[in-house]
Structure formats: structure tokens, C-alpha cells
Amino acid sequence: MRDEATIQQLLVLANMESYNAILIEQDKPQSERLVLLRELAVRQMQTLETLDVGNLPQLTGRGAK
């Protein structure tokens, strides 16, 4: 999946993994975690889709600003 994912999808996936770890620490059952993680993913993907990635500054090299 990661090999075919867009940068936006990879970002959401990383956020979901972190959030899942937090939910596990809070002893949320898997069924509840799945609902919360899906809601997070949908919200984040909708937000990222509204961004014009073409207008973001490009990194030109190591330590570039």
C-alpha cells in the first residue's frame, strides 16, 4: 500500500498510526478505535484535498528553507 500511496495518503496513514497508539493507551476497544480512525482519515483527506499542493514551496536540498 505504501508503495502506491500519495504523499497525502502517507501523511494521513502516519497520523492514524500515532492516533491509534494513543487510543490503545486509553484502552479504547478495537471497534471504537476503528470508528474514530476512519473519521480522522476522512476529515484529514478532505482537508488535504482542498490544498493546492502545487503552490507549496519546494525543498531544493538538504537543510533547504
N, C-alpha and C positions, 0 to 999 in steps of 0.2 A: 504494500500500500504506500509506504513512504517513498518508494522509487518513482511512483506515478503522481504523487500529490503536488499541488501547487504550494507556493510559499504561504499563502493564506491558510490552506488546509493544514500545513505543518505547524503553523503558529497555533491554530485552534487545537490541534491534537496535543501539543505540548502543554497548553493551558488546561486541557481536560485531564491530562495525566497528573498535573500538580493538584488540581481541584479534587480529583478522585482520592489522592493521598490524604488530603485534609478531611474529606468526608469519611474515609476509613478511620482516621484518628478519632472522629466524632462518633464512631460506632453506628453510622447510618447503615441500614440494611441494603443489600445489593439492589433490590427493586427500587428503593427510593433514590439511591445513587444514580441509577440508570436514567430515571426521570430528570433529575437535576442536571446531569451531564448533558443530556440531549437538549434541554432548554438552554444551557450555556452555549453549546455548539451552534444551535440555530441562531441565537442572538448575535454571537460573535461573527458568524458567517454573513449574516445580514449587514452588520456594521462594516465589515471588511469589503463587501461587495459595493458599498456606496463610495468607497475611497477610490480616487483616481491614482492608481499606482504609478502611472506614467509621469505624474508631477512630483513624485518623491525624489529627493536628491540621491544621486548615485555615489556609492563608495568607489574611490579610484585606486585605493591601495591600502596597505596595512597602516592602521592608525589614521586614516583619512578622516577629515572632518567636513 
